[in-house]
């Protein structure tokens, strides 16, 4: 008999399957050409973060394994599998990029290098270099590179060979960073004969190296791209004399110089130059090094310019107004009468900013409390909170300083909020706050009335345009009372309240969902209808997976929509044959967590911030909220049914073929994100 432990995919391998779905979007001929380039950028950015975090962690484990014989898992085996899959994906990536470049030529868009410039283009590039690029270049002669930490993470460099035709023995090497932090990676050249030409910043520098090095007697230059990826896990200092803000600021500085976990380079680089760089960086493990093409840091292709015909990009989809939130009507007045659900990006995040703006100037509002995990770089939400504080409201914010890769931005916002009179709640040791909550206290008829917003996504107006999330606005006394208790938890830190409506990690989330599955198991064994629909980002908690397998064996029908990792294996006879699992990757990033249980015919609906991962269930403050409004239940149900019917962008999750498209020829085409947009559009028009 198959053991349960053998029916789980390793989480790192499952993550690579997810990123392969992103690569599929770049390969999909139905995806507009420039969007295909952007998916290559997303794939590349995802992979870099995977190496910074997951491969770095496995490498640490590997080093511990060498010292501790008690470690039974095999990081080395997993790393070997990772490198094999990454190498295969890289081949597909390279071929896909070459294919897209050729197809763009057919649309009169040409990505060219420094050797393909016409005299007029060369003059344009030279002028651009002198005005914009040269002031940002600070080359280092390689012999002078003293420290192994001299090359920064998240940057690309040109390793330059300097030669002289008059003195063949004269050879020198230099390194310069490509300033993509300050300038676009892409320079659009003047049109010629109706054709659009684009050159990468790397090649602008290559074309103009003479203006940097000729004064030293060199006249021949060869430049090769190199990139280093470093361990991004932070070592948190425990100095009690420092504030956590200071500790995090110092830790972030260390991240740029973490241990190397990956080194990539142009495979055309001369061997002697490569050896010098390896020695300088103290690289010895060949598994961490890879020769590749001429260009690296493809994450910049996420910002490839919109050029050419309109059909080369996705059409703009303007967020629909919400039928129950008319302009010039108080949002408090609306949600005092009924719950409202906002569905991003199909509906506008602007309603949240409007709510905070109204609260900031409403004389009846006494206080605003809010959590932040990832704020936008230019945040109108935070500006609204600052305005509320200036208007005399009591404003309290829990801003998670440990949100990976957003720590620096959150430290900046914490300082700005404090400067303007907003109270910043301190970090809770050992726990991250990942819940997305707003609580507003309003004095009505001499009584405190509370209004809450519970969301599956961040309060971030930038990501709300591309992340698909659900956001509940409610004045339900039980729910708002529990939201108040969550903020009490932040403030008291060690006093755990009793919650009546909300399900809160790390106290009860796993047990709650196991109880819900047990209820379905009981119904199935009694011959009654029993099912569950689970939509989330990642499913890797082994205790819950075991319970899902038990439910399947009992006859519970389970449908899972998991965008990212899913280590559960559906469809195994006598184990998981009643489980189907799908993943949707499309224009918008599926980010919401929605759970529906049959519950003996009295269907129960929930939304939340937590995925079913150990970190979300045991090491984070997460909130799952019941949905009571029948109209909102109908909206969520319709959304889920549309997604379960997707036969354009849905993939079937399985062990043998983890990313097989769920495409059919006999049924009408259902692209769920398009159909969901049309659904909300129709609802609005019917009630306008």
Legacy VTK file of the C-alpha trace (Angstrom):
# vtk DataFile Version 3.0
C-alpha trace
ASCII
DATASET POLYDATA
POINTS 688 float
0.000 0.000 0.000
1.198 3.511 -0.803
2.345 5.420 2.270
0.895 8.879 2.821
4.371 10.404 3.157
5.140 9.193 -0.368
2.100 11.071 -1.693
3.556 14.521 -1.265
5.732 16.387 -3.740
8.741 18.180 -2.260
7.818 21.842 -1.790
10.809 23.158 -3.774
9.964 20.913 -6.727
6.321 22.002 -6.525
7.447 25.633 -6.585
9.489 24.983 -9.733
6.354 23.470 -11.282
4.545 26.708 -10.475
7.244 28.845 -12.071
7.087 26.601 -15.120
3.432 27.661 -15.458
4.671 31.247 -15.678
7.099 30.155 -18.391
4.178 28.463 -20.183
2.484 31.866 -20.423
5.588 33.194 -22.178
5.410 30.277 -24.605
1.646 30.479 -25.167
0.979 31.758 -28.693
-2.332 33.265 -27.563
-0.487 35.583 -25.155
0.337 38.976 -26.757
4.002 39.243 -27.737
5.082 41.976 -25.336
3.186 40.247 -22.530
5.158 37.104 -23.369
8.362 39.066 -22.766
6.959 40.284 -19.449
6.193 36.711 -18.389
9.841 35.882 -19.106
10.684 38.735 -16.737
8.323 37.410 -14.060
9.777 33.910 -14.461
13.305 35.269 -14.092
12.437 37.397 -11.059
10.686 34.457 -9.395
13.699 32.228 -9.993
16.103 34.784 -8.523
14.016 35.003 -5.348
13.827 31.194 -5.242
17.629 31.038 -5.190
17.903 33.855 -2.658
15.578 32.123 -0.218
14.913 28.435 -0.882
18.224 27.373 -2.453
20.055 29.465 0.147
18.151 27.644 2.915
18.906 24.222 1.426
22.562 25.170 1.091
22.631 26.104 4.760
20.996 22.769 5.589
23.576 20.994 3.451
26.382 22.597 5.442
24.701 21.576 8.703
24.130 18.050 7.346
27.880 17.656 6.936
28.286 18.390 10.643
25.222 16.620 12.050
24.587 12.953 11.200
21.086 13.153 12.744
19.669 15.098 9.800
17.690 12.494 7.851
16.483 14.612 4.943
18.734 15.027 1.950
19.253 18.634 0.893
21.856 17.411 -1.589
19.303 15.250 -3.416
16.809 18.101 -3.594
19.465 20.544 -4.777
20.470 18.085 -7.501
16.847 17.869 -8.679
16.531 21.659 -8.535
19.599 22.216 -10.698
18.398 19.654 -13.243
14.945 21.267 -13.519
16.393 24.795 -13.613
18.787 23.781 -16.403
15.918 22.318 -18.456
13.791 25.409 -17.861
16.686 27.636 -18.888
16.859 25.942 -22.284
13.142 26.534 -22.809
13.547 30.117 -21.597
16.387 30.837 -24.047
14.521 29.304 -26.986
11.353 31.217 -26.069
13.185 34.529 -25.936
14.774 33.907 -29.340
11.364 32.996 -30.779
9.723 36.155 -29.409
12.519 38.368 -30.747
11.988 36.876 -34.224
8.213 37.331 -34.019
8.657 40.968 -32.979
10.659 41.552 -36.138
7.569 40.550 -38.064
5.767 43.383 -36.263
8.525 45.902 -37.127
10.048 45.865 -33.626
13.761 45.074 -33.514
15.833 44.399 -30.384
19.361 45.110 -31.604
22.862 45.155 -30.118
25.771 47.576 -30.397
27.101 45.894 -33.550
23.837 46.460 -35.454
23.534 50.227 -35.008
23.356 52.478 -38.057
25.541 55.625 -38.027
22.524 57.746 -37.059
21.556 55.324 -34.286
25.165 55.234 -33.101
25.183 59.026 -32.769
21.912 58.898 -30.794
23.271 56.191 -28.474
26.532 58.096 -27.934
24.692 61.282 -26.974
22.438 59.325 -24.615
25.490 57.687 -23.047
27.249 60.979 -22.327
24.144 62.684 -20.958
22.642 59.852 -18.911
24.864 56.799 -18.509
28.455 57.936 -18.110
27.790 59.903 -14.884
26.512 56.665 -13.314
29.472 54.429 -14.256
32.174 53.760 -11.669
34.449 51.017 -13.033
36.738 48.971 -10.827
40.024 47.528 -12.112
39.713 43.844 -11.306
43.125 43.643 -9.636
41.880 46.246 -7.161
38.811 44.232 -6.181
39.804 43.282 -2.637
36.679 41.978 -0.933
34.650 38.917 -1.921
31.529 40.967 -1.169
32.229 43.735 -3.672
29.502 42.701 -6.137
25.964 43.490 -4.998
22.945 41.254 -5.205
20.142 42.311 -7.612
22.668 43.997 -9.920
24.284 43.055 -13.199
27.858 43.870 -14.080
29.954 43.989 -17.209
33.281 42.208 -16.877
35.455 44.031 -19.406
38.582 42.861 -21.218
40.819 45.807 -22.196
43.320 45.296 -25.043
45.670 47.392 -27.154
46.378 46.626 -30.825
49.719 48.424 -30.600
50.814 46.355 -27.589
49.436 42.770 -27.779
50.857 41.931 -24.326
48.946 44.749 -22.705
45.782 43.344 -21.140
43.692 44.547 -18.231
40.310 43.616 -16.754
37.665 45.846 -15.224
34.145 45.567 -13.833
31.356 48.125 -13.955
27.787 47.916 -12.721
25.001 48.428 -15.272
22.908 51.230 -13.659
19.466 49.660 -14.116
18.394 51.002 -10.707
18.579 54.545 -12.093
17.852 54.039 -15.809
15.544 51.902 -17.902
17.138 48.722 -19.204
15.671 49.587 -22.617
16.501 52.544 -24.851
14.021 53.198 -27.673
15.866 54.546 -30.715
14.419 56.958 -33.305
12.188 55.206 -35.837
13.634 54.394 -39.257
11.320 53.537 -42.166
8.453 52.934 -39.726
10.521 50.404 -37.775
10.975 50.503 -33.999
14.455 49.762 -32.645
15.301 48.993 -29.017
18.766 48.513 -27.527
19.536 47.252 -24.025
21.448 49.475 -21.616
24.191 46.826 -21.439
24.847 47.309 -25.145
24.739 51.101 -24.871
27.685 50.777 -22.474
29.460 48.280 -24.722
29.160 50.670 -27.657
30.688 53.521 -25.671
33.459 51.837 -23.661
36.057 53.814 -25.601
34.878 56.989 -23.851
35.741 55.436 -20.501
38.986 53.526 -21.123
40.736 54.941 -24.220
42.626 57.511 -22.135
44.519 54.586 -20.572
45.878 53.432 -23.922
43.334 50.730 -24.779
41.461 50.542 -28.071
39.797 47.125 -28.016
37.061 46.223 -25.540
35.111 43.022 -24.908
32.395 43.040 -22.251
30.603 40.072 -20.691
27.627 40.147 -18.345
27.954 38.568 -14.897
25.482 38.411 -12.013
25.666 37.095 -8.484
22.660 36.058 -6.362
23.122 36.103 -2.606
21.496 34.485 0.420
18.597 36.799 1.363
17.791 35.318 4.765
18.389 37.903 7.466
20.382 37.204 10.613
18.448 39.195 13.199
20.566 40.778 15.915
19.150 40.309 19.431
20.730 43.396 21.003
18.021 44.550 23.446
19.547 48.031 23.597
18.516 48.641 19.981
15.016 49.255 18.651
13.685 46.676 16.222
13.754 49.419 13.574
17.513 49.750 14.085
18.008 45.987 14.102
16.142 45.534 10.818
17.980 48.449 9.188
21.333 46.907 10.047
20.224 43.433 8.942
19.125 44.768 5.551
22.594 46.180 4.931
24.002 42.692 5.536
21.632 41.120 2.978
23.419 42.790 0.062
26.555 40.943 1.110
25.101 37.533 1.969
26.823 34.338 0.888
26.685 33.678 -2.870
24.109 31.069 -3.870
24.321 31.476 -7.649
26.731 32.975 -10.153
25.781 33.336 -13.822
27.923 34.634 -16.635
28.161 34.986 -20.387
29.580 31.652 -21.558
31.681 33.528 -24.147
33.782 35.081 -21.369
37.536 34.294 -21.650
38.636 31.537 -19.262
41.348 33.635 -17.645
38.881 36.451 -16.903
36.341 33.997 -15.497
38.976 32.416 -13.244
40.020 35.783 -11.840
36.390 36.671 -11.076
35.755 33.299 -9.435
38.856 33.698 -7.306
37.901 37.227 -6.309
34.386 36.088 -5.347
35.782 32.971 -3.639
33.481 30.693 -5.593
34.301 27.005 -5.544
31.067 25.019 -5.924
30.436 24.481 -9.634
26.774 23.685 -8.947
26.241 27.344 -8.125
27.771 28.579 -11.363
26.282 28.620 -14.824
27.408 29.867 -18.167
24.580 31.337 -20.180
23.742 33.840 -22.866
24.769 37.425 -23.424
22.061 38.937 -21.186
21.053 38.298 -17.579
18.658 39.885 -15.071
15.666 39.279 -17.296
13.465 40.547 -14.462
13.859 43.941 -16.168
11.719 42.602 -19.017
8.746 42.938 -16.656
9.022 46.635 -17.580
9.559 46.188 -21.301
8.207 49.326 -23.018
4.781 49.307 -24.632
5.564 49.906 -28.290
3.946 49.000 -31.578
0.350 47.983 -32.189
-2.207 47.738 -29.383
-2.619 43.963 -29.817
0.970 43.370 -28.647
-0.196 43.984 -25.055
-3.205 42.949 -23.028
-6.082 45.391 -23.462
-6.634 47.699 -20.541
-9.471 46.525 -18.297
-10.865 49.442 -16.327
-12.016 48.403 -12.834
-15.802 48.291 -12.599
-17.611 50.522 -10.079
-19.388 48.662 -7.276
-23.159 48.884 -7.713
-23.733 49.563 -4.002
-21.088 52.260 -3.568
-22.274 55.274 -5.579
-20.170 58.408 -5.757
-21.026 61.158 -3.239
-22.626 58.752 -0.773
-21.054 58.003 2.603
-19.381 54.591 2.621
-20.169 54.319 6.338
-23.835 54.801 5.563
-23.740 51.947 3.044
-21.866 49.393 5.139
-23.956 50.217 8.200
-26.854 48.698 6.219
-25.096 45.804 4.463
-21.794 44.029 3.967
-19.861 44.917 0.819
-17.301 42.736 -0.965
-14.760 44.318 -3.296
-13.169 42.029 -5.872
-9.789 43.320 -7.079
-8.752 44.093 -9.778
-12.212 43.728 -11.322
-13.415 46.447 -8.963
-11.414 49.430 -7.789
-9.122 49.600 -4.769
-9.931 53.324 -4.748
-12.886 52.553 -2.468
-10.443 51.758 0.365
-8.666 55.076 -0.118
-12.073 56.803 -0.224
-13.058 55.064 3.018
-9.880 56.253 4.751
-10.268 59.764 3.324
-13.852 59.931 4.574
-12.754 58.635 7.968
-9.956 61.213 8.167
-12.357 64.166 7.949
-15.562 62.699 9.439
-16.118 64.435 12.818
-17.752 61.276 14.170
-14.673 59.108 13.559
-12.502 58.786 16.662
-9.846 56.243 15.670
-8.391 54.210 12.811
-6.352 51.038 13.263
-4.689 49.242 10.380
-2.192 46.509 9.510
0.342 46.724 6.695
2.393 43.939 5.159
3.407 45.439 1.798
2.686 49.093 1.025
2.961 50.704 -2.405
6.085 52.750 -3.116
3.865 55.823 -3.487
1.078 55.000 -1.053
-2.106 57.054 -1.027
-3.294 54.741 1.750
-0.499 55.913 4.017
-1.057 59.507 2.942
-4.704 59.124 4.016
-3.599 57.841 7.437
-1.196 60.744 7.856
-4.014 63.111 6.923
-6.250 61.453 9.514
-3.620 61.977 12.205
-3.274 65.617 11.191
-7.060 65.924 11.497
-6.856 64.845 15.113
-7.862 61.195 14.746
-6.148 58.535 16.819
-4.299 56.460 14.207
-2.550 53.192 15.053
-0.669 51.067 12.548
0.986 47.669 12.744
3.528 47.747 9.923
5.324 44.424 9.496
9.026 45.240 9.297
9.877 41.629 8.444
7.916 41.416 5.140
10.563 39.781 2.964
12.013 42.088 0.280
9.752 44.940 1.463
11.569 45.548 4.746
13.338 48.672 3.504
10.141 50.273 2.176
8.266 49.423 5.381
11.024 50.947 7.533
10.733 54.137 5.483
6.946 54.251 5.910
7.184 53.506 9.634
9.443 56.521 10.046
7.131 58.738 7.964
4.056 57.679 9.938
5.751 58.181 13.305
6.950 61.610 12.210
3.332 62.600 11.538
1.851 61.448 14.817
0.766 57.904 13.896
1.350 55.309 16.570
3.395 52.360 15.280
2.845 49.099 17.145
6.020 47.104 17.862
6.821 43.818 16.162
5.768 40.652 17.996
8.813 38.422 18.623
8.633 35.152 16.701
5.523 36.109 14.703
4.896 37.984 11.482
1.647 39.871 11.079
0.236 38.891 7.680
-3.443 39.703 8.282
-4.945 42.607 6.323
-7.226 44.590 8.636
-8.744 48.044 9.041
-10.838 48.995 12.078
-12.571 52.369 12.326
-14.325 53.559 15.501
-17.127 56.048 15.020
-19.234 57.804 17.677
-22.894 57.430 16.735
-25.691 58.443 19.153
-23.201 58.475 22.033
-22.136 54.896 21.297
-19.018 53.430 19.717
-19.799 51.799 16.370
-17.063 49.860 14.576
-16.462 49.357 10.854
-13.957 46.830 9.549
-12.217 45.794 6.369
-10.858 42.242 6.139
-8.925 41.500 2.972
-7.097 38.603 1.360
-4.603 41.032 -0.213
-2.319 43.848 0.828
-3.423 47.453 1.186
-1.373 48.320 -1.855
-2.911 50.282 -4.715
-0.203 49.124 -7.149
-0.600 45.380 -6.644
-4.404 45.723 -6.408
-4.368 46.457 -10.145
-2.897 43.051 -10.954
-3.573 40.826 -7.902
-6.968 39.133 -7.732
-8.198 39.507 -4.134
-11.378 39.731 -2.050
-11.975 42.538 0.453
-14.900 42.600 2.898
-16.340 45.836 4.290
-18.596 45.183 7.275
-20.138 46.640 10.417
-21.170 43.198 11.730
-20.843 43.592 15.536
-19.374 40.122 16.094
-16.768 40.464 13.350
-15.757 44.024 14.229
-15.518 43.040 17.901
-13.088 40.276 16.976
-11.055 42.625 14.754
-10.796 44.902 17.793
-9.467 41.912 19.761
-6.818 41.267 17.105
-5.517 44.801 17.587
-5.647 44.235 21.353
-3.424 41.218 20.745
-0.931 43.441 18.923
-0.938 45.951 21.749
-0.865 43.570 24.725
1.276 41.056 22.797
1.038 38.261 25.343
-2.681 38.149 26.139
-4.533 35.868 23.718
-8.205 36.854 23.363
-11.096 34.494 22.706
-12.504 34.991 19.232
-16.144 34.240 18.409
-16.323 34.969 14.676
-12.791 35.195 13.282
-10.382 32.319 12.934
-6.932 33.558 13.889
-3.485 32.030 13.372
-1.419 30.796 15.063
-4.122 29.838 17.555
-6.884 28.033 15.711
-6.715 28.102 11.910
-5.436 24.590 11.252
-7.753 23.022 13.843
-10.714 24.978 12.472
-10.280 23.724 8.918
-9.609 20.181 10.108
-12.907 20.348 12.016
-14.659 21.532 8.857
-13.210 18.612 6.915
-14.214 16.233 9.726
-17.778 17.523 9.373
-17.689 16.633 5.662
-16.198 13.214 6.427
-19.048 12.509 8.855
-21.632 13.499 6.209
-19.984 11.334 3.545
-19.949 8.289 5.831
-23.640 8.840 6.513
-24.313 8.850 2.770
-25.047 12.576 2.647
-23.750 15.220 0.262
-20.207 16.169 1.234
-17.746 18.445 -0.561
-15.321 21.348 -0.204
-13.925 23.978 -2.576
-10.557 25.408 -1.590
-8.904 28.347 -3.348
-5.503 29.512 -2.138
-1.959 30.326 -3.196
-0.088 27.411 -1.653
-1.007 24.079 -0.076
1.933 22.464 1.718
0.808 21.873 5.322
1.183 18.126 5.822
-1.344 17.799 8.655
-4.095 19.361 6.554
-3.054 17.333 3.507
-3.379 14.119 5.504
-6.875 15.215 6.509
-7.721 15.989 2.864
-6.610 12.466 1.934
-8.799 11.080 4.745
-11.739 13.108 3.454
-11.188 11.804 -0.062
-11.093 8.205 1.155
-14.377 8.840 2.988
-15.979 10.045 -0.270
-15.799 13.825 0.188
-15.537 15.558 -3.211
-12.777 18.164 -3.007
-11.835 20.744 -5.620
-8.669 22.808 -5.123
-7.555 25.916 -7.007
-3.908 26.508 -6.042
-1.895 29.069 -7.987
1.490 28.239 -6.477
2.844 25.289 -4.530
0.659 22.239 -4.055
2.485 19.225 -2.658
-0.731 17.174 -2.475
-1.104 14.647 -5.313
-4.700 14.329 -6.572
-6.329 11.391 -8.315
-4.480 8.496 -6.633
-6.707 5.433 -6.336
-7.898 4.698 -2.790
-6.103 7.805 -1.483
-7.021 10.997 -3.328
-9.259 9.905 -6.198
-11.984 12.320 -4.996
-9.623 15.299 -5.141
-9.146 17.496 -8.206
-6.576 20.290 -8.207
-6.045 23.086 -10.711
-3.834 26.128 -11.098
-4.726 29.284 -13.015
-1.952 31.548 -14.289
-3.072 34.437 -16.486
-2.999 38.218 -16.833
-3.820 38.773 -13.143
-2.080 37.030 -10.267
-4.592 34.833 -8.424
-4.034 35.791 -4.786
-7.314 35.359 -2.900
-8.022 32.641 -0.348
-11.634 31.442 -0.409
-13.010 28.352 1.315
-16.494 26.829 0.893
-17.823 23.755 2.715
-21.050 21.862 2.022
-21.857 21.695 5.757
-24.883 19.430 5.341
-26.435 21.741 2.746
-25.988 24.904 4.797
-22.942 26.054 2.825
-20.274 27.910 4.795
-18.090 30.545 3.101
-14.814 32.025 4.351
-12.124 34.368 3.062
-8.733 34.907 4.648
-5.105 35.964 4.484
-3.591 32.548 5.248
-2.435 29.896 2.842
-2.283 26.330 4.109
1.408 26.436 4.937
3.054 25.803 8.276
4.387 29.370 8.426
0.876 30.825 7.951
-0.735 28.478 10.437
1.933 28.452 13.171
4.178 31.499 12.864
1.992 34.347 11.615
-0.968 36.377 12.754
-3.528 35.548 10.060
-7.263 36.131 9.953
-9.969 34.050 8.283
-13.441 35.575 8.230
-16.894 34.004 7.716
-19.149 35.456 5.020
-22.796 35.864 5.985
-24.295 38.089 3.286
-26.215 35.953 0.759
-25.383 38.236 -2.175
-21.668 38.048 -1.434
-21.921 34.262 -1.112
-23.544 34.179 -4.541
-20.714 36.303 -5.992
-18.014 34.079 -4.493
-19.794 30.930 -5.634
-20.135 32.237 -9.185
-16.463 33.246 -9.248
-15.357 29.798 -8.085
-17.596 27.999 -10.582
-16.214 30.112 -13.421
-12.665 29.298 -12.353
-13.438 25.594 -12.059
-14.762 25.763 -15.636
-11.658 27.491 -17.029
-10.360 25.591 -20.065
-7.942 28.226 -21.383
-5.564 29.175 -18.563
-6.166 26.375 -16.067
-3.627 23.595 -15.541
-4.255 20.204 -13.975
-2.026 19.544 -10.974
-0.683 15.983 -10.963
2.548 14.137 -10.239
3.187 12.731 -13.715
2.339 15.819 -15.765
2.033 18.711 -13.295
1.249 21.471 -15.803
-1.021 19.956 -18.413
-3.443 22.553 -19.768
-7.066 21.784 -18.998
-8.106 22.571 -22.571
-11.062 21.067 -24.381
-12.321 21.391 -27.930
-15.950 20.397 -27.436
-16.918 23.000 -24.823
-17.097 26.786 -25.217
-13.833 28.529 -24.338
-13.887 29.759 -20.731
-11.055 32.083 -19.776
-12.008 32.686 -16.177
-10.463 36.117 -15.653
-12.274 37.481 -18.697
-15.558 35.819 -17.667
-15.305 37.098 -14.083
-14.744 40.652 -15.313
-17.781 40.319 -17.579
-19.806 38.925 -14.657
-19.126 41.964 -12.442
-19.642 44.297 -15.382
-23.054 42.762 -16.051
-24.038 42.999 -12.371
-23.147 46.681 -12.333
-24.975 47.471 -15.578
-28.110 45.620 -14.452
-28.313 47.798 -11.341
-27.291 51.126 -12.860
LINES 1 689
688 0 1 2 3 4 5 6 7 8 9 10 11 12 13 14 15 16 17 18 19 20 21 22 23 24 25 26 27 28 29 30 31 32 33 34 35 36 37 38 39 40 41 42 43 44 45 46 47 48 49 50 51 52 53 54 55 56 57 58 59 60 61 62 63 64 65 66 67 68 69 70 71 72 73 74 75 76 77 78 79 80 81 82 83 84 85 86 87 88 89 90 91 92 93 94 95 96 97 98 99 100 101 102 103 104 105 106 107 108 109 110 111 112 113 114 115 116 117 118 119 120 121 122 123 124 125 126 127 128 129 130 131 132 133 134 135 136 137 138 139 140 141 142 143 144 145 146 147 148 149 150 151 152 153 154 155 156 157 158 159 160 161 162 163 164 165 166 167 168 169 170 171 172 173 174 175 176 177 178 179 180 181 182 183 184 185 186 187 188 189 190 191 192 193 194 195 196 197 198 199 200 201 202 203 204 205 206 207 208 209 210 211 212 213 214 215 216 217 218 219 220 221 222 223 224 225 226 227 228 229 230 231 232 233 234 235 236 237 238 239 240 241 242 243 244 245 246 247 248 249 250 251 252 253 254 255 256 257 258 259 260 261 262 263 264 265 266 267 268 269 270 271 272 273 274 275 276 277 278 279 280 281 282 283 284 285 286 287 288 289 290 291 292 293 294 295 296 297 298 299 300 301 302 303 304 305 306 307 308 309 310 311 312 313 314 315 316 317 318 319 320 321 322 323 324 325 326 327 328 329 330 331 332 333 334 335 336 337 338 339 340 341 342 343 344 345 346 347 348 349 350 351 352 353 354 355 356 357 358 359 360 361 362 363 364 365 366 367 368 369 370 371 372 373 374 375 376 377 378 379 380 381 382 383 384 385 386 387 388 389 390 391 392 393 394 395 396 397 398 399 400 401 402 403 404 405 406 407 408 409 410 411 412 413 414 415 416 417 418 419 420 421 422 423 424 425 426 427 428 429 430 431 432 433 434 435 436 437 438 439 440 441 442 443 444 445 446 447 448 449 450 451 452 453 454 455 456 457 458 459 460 461 462 463 464 465 466 467 468 469 470 471 472 473 474 475 476 477 478 479 480 481 482 483 484 485 486 487 488 489 490 491 492 493 494 495 496 497 498 499 500 501 502 503 504 505 506 507 508 509 510 511 512 513 514 515 516 517 518 519 520 521 522 523 524 525 526 527 528 529 530 531 532 533 534 535 536 537 538 539 540 541 542 543 544 545 546 547 548 549 550 551 552 553 554 555 556 557 558 559 560 561 562 563 564 565 566 567 568 569 570 571 572 573 574 575 576 577 578 579 580 581 582 583 584 585 586 587 588 589 590 591 592 593 594 595 596 597 598 599 600 601 602 603 604 605 606 607 608 609 610 611 612 613 614 615 616 617 618 619 620 621 622 623 624 625 626 627 628 629 630 631 632 633 634 635 636 637 638 639 640 641 642 643 644 645 646 647 648 649 650 651 652 653 654 655 656 657 658 659 660 661 662 663 664 665 666 667 668 669 670 671 672 673 674 675 676 677 678 679 680 681 682 683 684 685 686 687
